[in-house]
Each structure stands twice: as C-alpha cells, then as structure tokens.
C-alpha cells in the first residue's frame, strides 16, 4: 500500500507540472512560428509587447532583445533603442536565449547583439572617489570626484539645471569626473544632474541625484567684546564766552595681544650662544666618532618614511560619504557634517538628430 501511494503521487506530479511548463514555452513557439512563416514584423512586435509584462524575468531579457531587433528591422529606430536600452540597463545585456528560433534568425540576432555589446555605453558603476583615510579638515574640499566605470567608450555631456558642466570622452574602464563642492553643500536638499552618453546616433540620458544632508555642532561661542571708545570735544571761546562746541565719539578696535620672546640682538643660525659670547662647540656639529650612528639613523628614518608612503591605502569608491570640517560663523566656530548620497534614478534612450523637432 505504501509503494502504491508513492507511485500515484509520482505520476500525479508530472501531470500537474506539464501544463505550467507548456504555458511558459507557448510564447516561444508562437514567436518561432512568426519567423518561420515570415510574418510581418509589426505583428511580431505587437505580440511581444502585449505578452511582455506577463513573462518571467528571465524570459523578459530575451523578449527585450527580440523587440529591439524587430523594431530595427521595421525601421523605427526610436522604439528599437528604447528596447535595446531596457535590455542593457535592466538586464545588464545578459540572459538572452534564442535557441528556439530558426537557424537563420539566430545568426542575425547574434550578429545584432554582438554589434551592440562592443558599442553600447553601459555604466556599470557610478560612485564617489574618496581618500581611504578621510579626516576632519579646516574647510570642505574644493571638488568632489565621481568614478564612472564604462563597458565601452562614449562621448558624454554632464548638465545641471540646463547648464553644461562638463563634456568630453569617457573611455572604457574607470573614468573620473570632478564637481565643484560649494554648490552642493550650501544647504540640505537634492541636486539633480543628467549624464548624456552618445554612440553614433544613440543617446542614453541618465538621471543622477546627489542627496545632501547638513548638520552642525557649535564648538566655540563668539564672546561679546566690550566696546572701546574715545569721546572728543572741541570748544571755541572768545574770552569767557563760548562761541561754538563740537563733540564726537570714535570706537576703537581692540588691540591684538601678542606675547613675543625678548630678543637678544644676536643672530644665531648654527646653535645657541655661550654666555661668554663664544659659540658652544658641543652644539655646533656632530662628533666624528658618532657620525656612523647618525648616518645609520638617517637611513633608518628614510626607509621608515618611504614604507609609510607605500602603505598609504588607495582611494575608496563609495555611494555614501560624510565630510567633517570647521566653519567660522556669526555664532562662533562650528563643526560641520555633510552627508552625501549618490543615486542613479532613471534612464532614457533617444535618437540623436542635428535638427530636433
């Protein structure tokens, strides 16, 4: 009885899973039939777009590539680039399986994919490039450095509020872009940038947001200083008779108190002077007997400094950074803390046109 029950369950499971498997493969069979019958491209794109949202994520990658290729064949480059961007940006240009298509269609699609794998301007990482050992400073840095990792080279333009900040060429691999820090850390808020990447007539516009949160801590209060003033009065007499009088009050700047050591009037670049007026020979130089040990110590110090320089860690790539610096305000000396977060929010594919309509 126990074996028969297991046998019934074993037969039931394949029957239960078979329809589900058939539903997942149905869209592939339909697409393959479109290629075999050489149906109009418009029918193929309409079918794929209507089914796209219901597909599993691993099938959506294949469908996005098929739509980009199909719209390219139909001559609608705007829609072709929209789906091409979705394939590379959402699915990182991976996960496309087209073995269910006829051999001729497979070869054309692989050639189309290979062409864009070596040209599409995909940004694999966008972060702040910061020193590994950041420490509080007297003032904030003049600039922030962005690290941009590219799969392929592309021309770029960085804009903010309609103004072009930077433009040029980003190479394949790691690139750096610098931004002025003063506009970013004036107040708490979000700063939006647009990074346009251009290859041939394809433009990928990426929206980048830098969220800034400022806080402060008062370290030293500005103590009120007593006003120092002088009152002057001028009187004009003729005998004992007062003819005219004028009075004015002038505020004086508090004097700066500096304590300096008394000067002895003697210039001594080689060491202290003996009370007798002669230089102390023991402090003029180094004894010849101790010269080897001095040289050994100098070599040791040089090696230590060289090793210390070599141990300096490389810069770090971070999405979130905190800056700590000092700022003199009307309240007094303040410790400022600026927290910055870098986010890639959205993208848009466009067709470059010399005369946009």
C-alpha positions in Angstrom: 0.0 0.0 0.0 2.8 2.4 0.8 4.6 1.8 -2.5 1.3 2.2 -4.5 0.7 5.6 -2.8 4.1 6.8 -3.7 3.6 5.6 -7.3 0.3 7.6 -7.6 2.0 10.8 -6.2 4.9 10.3 -8.6 2.5 10.0 -11.6 0.4 13.0 -10.4 3.3 15.5 -10.1 4.4 15.3 -13.8 0.8 15.7 -14.9 0.4 18.7 -12.6 3.6 20.4 -13.8 3.1 19.7 -17.5 0.5 22.4 -18.3 2.6 25.0 -16.4 5.7 24.1 -18.5 3.6 24.3 -21.7 2.4 27.8 -20.8 5.9 29.0 -20.3 7.1 27.6 -23.6 4.0 28.8 -25.6 5.2 32.3 -26.3 8.5 30.9 -27.7 6.7 28.6 -30.0 4.5 31.5 -31.2 7.5 33.7 -31.8 9.3 30.9 -33.7 6.2 30.4 -35.9 6.3 34.2 -36.8 9.9 33.8 -38.1 9.1 30.5 -39.9 6.1 32.0 -41.7 7.9 35.3 -42.3 5.0 37.2 -40.8 5.0 41.0 -40.9 7.4 42.5 -38.3 4.6 44.6 -36.9 2.6 41.5 -35.9 5.7 40.1 -34.1 6.3 43.4 -32.2 2.7 43.8 -31.3 2.5 40.2 -29.9 5.8 40.5 -27.9 4.8 43.9 -26.4 1.4 42.5 -25.3 2.9 39.5 -23.6 6.0 41.2 -22.2 4.6 42.1 -18.7 3.3 38.6 -18.2 6.6 36.9 -18.9 9.0 35.7 -16.2 12.0 37.9 -15.6 14.4 35.5 -17.3 12.2 35.5 -20.4 11.8 39.3 -20.5 15.5 39.7 -21.2 15.1 37.6 -24.4 11.9 39.4 -25.3 13.5 42.8 -24.9 16.4 41.9 -27.3 13.9 40.4 -29.8 11.8 43.7 -29.7 14.9 45.8 -30.2 16.0 43.7 -33.2 12.5 43.6 -34.7 11.9 47.4 -34.4 15.3 47.9 -36.0 14.2 45.8 -39.0 10.9 47.7 -39.1 12.8 51.0 -39.4 11.7 52.5 -36.1 15.0 53.3 -34.5 13.4 55.2 -31.6 11.5 52.2 -30.4 14.4 49.9 -31.2 16.7 52.0 -28.9 14.1 52.1 -26.2 14.0 48.2 -26.0 17.8 48.0 -26.5 18.3 50.3 -23.5 15.9 48.1 -21.5 17.9 45.0 -22.4 21.2 46.5 -21.3 20.1 48.7 -18.4 17.6 46.4 -16.7 19.1 43.0 -17.6 22.8 44.2 -18.0 22.9 42.8 -21.5 22.6 39.2 -20.3 20.2 36.3 -20.1 19.1 36.1 -23.8 18.3 32.6 -25.0 17.3 32.3 -28.7 17.9 28.6 -29.4 14.1 28.2 -30.1 14.4 30.3 -33.2 15.2 29.1 -36.7 18.9 29.0 -37.5 18.8 32.0 -39.9 17.1 34.2 -37.3 19.5 33.1 -34.6 22.5 34.1 -36.7 21.0 37.5 -37.5 20.1 38.1 -33.8 23.5 37.1 -32.5 25.2 39.4 -35.0 22.9 42.3 -33.8 23.7 41.5 -30.2 27.5 41.2 -30.8 27.5 44.6 -32.6 25.9 46.4 -29.6 27.9 44.5 -26.9 31.0 46.3 -28.2 29.3 49.7 -28.6 26.5 50.2 -26.0 27.6 52.8 -23.4 26.7 50.8 -20.3 27.7 52.4 -16.9 28.5 49.5 -14.6 29.3 51.7 -11.6 28.9 55.4 -10.6 30.2 56.4 -7.1 32.2 58.9 -5.2 36.0 58.5 -5.3 37.2 59.4 -1.8 40.5 59.1 0.1 40.7 55.9 2.2 41.6 57.8 5.4 39.4 60.9 5.3 39.9 63.1 8.4 38.3 66.3 9.6 39.7 69.4 7.9 39.5 73.2 8.4 37.5 73.6 5.2 35.5 71.3 2.8 37.2 70.0 -0.3 37.0 72.3 -3.3 35.8 69.4 -5.5 34.1 66.0 -5.4 35.4 63.3 -7.7 33.0 60.8 -9.4 34.2 57.4 -10.5 32.4 56.3 -13.7 33.0 52.7 -14.8 32.2 52.1 -18.5 31.9 48.9 -20.6 32.6 50.9 -23.8 33.8 54.4 -24.7 31.3 57.1 -25.4 31.0 60.9 -25.7 29.4 62.5 -22.7 27.8 65.7 -21.5 27.0 66.4 -17.9 24.3 69.0 -17.3 22.5 70.6 -14.3 19.6 73.0 -14.4 20.0 73.2 -18.2 23.7 74.3 -18.0 26.5 72.1 -19.3 29.1 71.4 -16.6 31.4 69.1 -18.4 31.7 67.4 -21.8 34.2 65.1 -23.5 35.0 61.4 -24.0 34.7 58.6 -21.4 37.0 55.7 -22.1 36.3 52.0 -21.5 37.1 51.2 -17.9 37.4 53.7 -14.9 36.9 57.4 -15.5 36.8 60.3 -13.1 34.7 63.5 -13.2 35.1 66.3 -10.8 32.3 68.6 -9.5 32.6 71.8 -7.5 31.6 71.2 -3.9 30.4 74.7 -3.0 27.0 74.5 -4.9 26.3 71.1 -3.3 26.9 71.8 0.3 25.3 75.2 0.7 22.1 73.7 2.1 20.2 70.4 2.6 18.4 69.1 -0.4 18.7 67.1 -3.6 20.8 68.1 -6.6 19.9 66.6 -10.0 22.3 66.0 -12.9 21.9 64.5 -16.3 24.7 62.4 -17.9 24.2 62.0 -21.7 26.2 59.2 -23.3 26.4 59.2 -27.1 27.4 56.5 -29.5 26.7 57.1 -33.2 23.1 58.3 -33.2 22.2 56.6 -29.8 22.0 58.8 -26.7 21.4 57.3 -23.3 20.4 60.0 -20.8 20.9 59.0 -17.1 19.4 61.0 -14.3 21.7 61.3 -11.3 20.7 62.6 -7.9 23.0 63.7 -5.0 21.2 64.0 -1.8 22.8 66.3 0.8 22.1 66.5 4.5 23.8 69.1 6.6 24.2 69.3 10.3 26.4 71.3 12.7 27.7 71.4 16.2 28.9 74.6 18.0 32.4 74.2 19.3 33.2 77.8 20.5 30.9 80.7 21.1 31.7 84.2 19.9 32.1 86.1 23.2 30.8 89.7 23.1 33.7 92.1 23.3 33.5 95.3 25.3 33.3 98.4 23.2 36.4 100.6 23.4 35.5 104.2 22.5 37.0 107.7 22.8 35.0 110.9 23.1 36.4 114.1 21.8 35.1 117.6 22.4 36.2 120.8 20.7 35.1 124.2 22.2 35.7 127.7 20.8 35.8 130.6 23.4 36.1 134.3 23.0 37.3 135.3 26.4 35.0 133.6 28.7 32.2 133.4 26.1 31.5 130.0 24.5 31.1 130.6 20.8 30.9 127.0 19.4 31.3 123.4 20.5 31.6 120.1 18.7 31.6 116.5 20.2 32.3 113.1 18.5 32.7 109.5 19.7 35.1 107.1 18.0 35.0 103.3 18.5 38.4 101.7 18.7 39.4 98.2 17.5 40.5 96.1 20.5 44.3 95.8 20.4 45.7 92.4 19.5 47.7 90.9 22.3 50.8 89.1 21.2 53.4 87.7 23.5 56.8 87.5 21.9 60.1 86.3 23.5 62.6 89.0 24.2 65.3 89.4 21.5 69.0 89.3 22.5 70.1 91.1 19.3 72.3 88.3 18.1 71.7 86.2 15.0 72.5 82.5 15.7 71.8 80.2 12.8 74.2 77.5 14.0 73.0 77.0 17.6 72.9 78.7 20.9 75.5 81.2 22.1 77.6 80.6 25.1 77.2 83.1 28.0 80.8 84.1 27.4 79.9 85.3 23.9 81.5 82.3 22.2 79.5 79.5 20.5 79.3 76.3 22.3 81.4 73.8 20.3 79.3 70.9 21.6 76.3 72.2 19.8 77.8 73.4 16.5 78.0 70.0 14.8 78.3 66.3 15.1 81.3 64.4 16.6 83.3 62.4 14.0 83.1 59.4 16.3 79.3 59.5 16.3 79.0 60.1 12.5 78.4 56.4 11.6 75.5 56.1 14.0 74.0 59.4 12.8 74.1 58.1 9.2 72.6 54.8 10.2 69.7 56.6 11.9 69.2 58.9 8.9 69.0 55.8 6.6 66.6 54.2 9.0 64.3 57.2 9.1 64.4 57.5 5.3 63.3 53.9 4.9 60.5 54.3 7.5 59.2 57.3 5.7 59.3 55.5 2.4 57.5 52.5 3.8 54.9 54.8 5.3 54.2 56.4 1.9 53.9 52.9 0.3 51.4 51.9 2.9 49.0 54.7 2.0 45.8 52.9 1.0 44.2 53.6 -2.4 41.1 55.8 -2.7 37.8 54.2 -1.9 34.6 54.1 -4.1 31.5 54.8 -2.1 27.9 55.6 -2.7 27.6 57.5 0.6 30.2 59.8 2.1 30.4 62.1 5.1 32.6 65.2 5.2 33.6 66.9 8.5 35.1 70.3 8.6 35.2 73.6 10.6 33.3 76.7 9.8 33.5 80.2 11.3 30.1 81.8 11.5 28.4 84.6 13.5 27.6 82.1 16.2 31.2 81.0 16.6 33.4 78.1 15.5 31.1 75.3 14.2 31.8 71.6 13.3 30.0 70.9 10.1 28.9 67.5 8.9 27.8 66.9 5.3 26.3 63.5 4.4 26.0 62.9 0.7 24.3 60.0 -1.1 24.7 59.3 -4.9 21.8 57.7 -6.7 21.1 56.7 -10.3 17.4 57.3 -10.7 16.3 56.7 -14.3 17.4 56.4 -17.9 16.1 57.4 -21.3 17.1 56.3 -24.9 16.9 58.9 -27.6 17.9 59.2 -31.3 20.4 62.0 -32.0 19.2 64.5 -34.5 21.1 67.6 -35.8 17.7 69.4 -36.1 15.5 68.1 -33.4 11.8 68.7 -34.0 
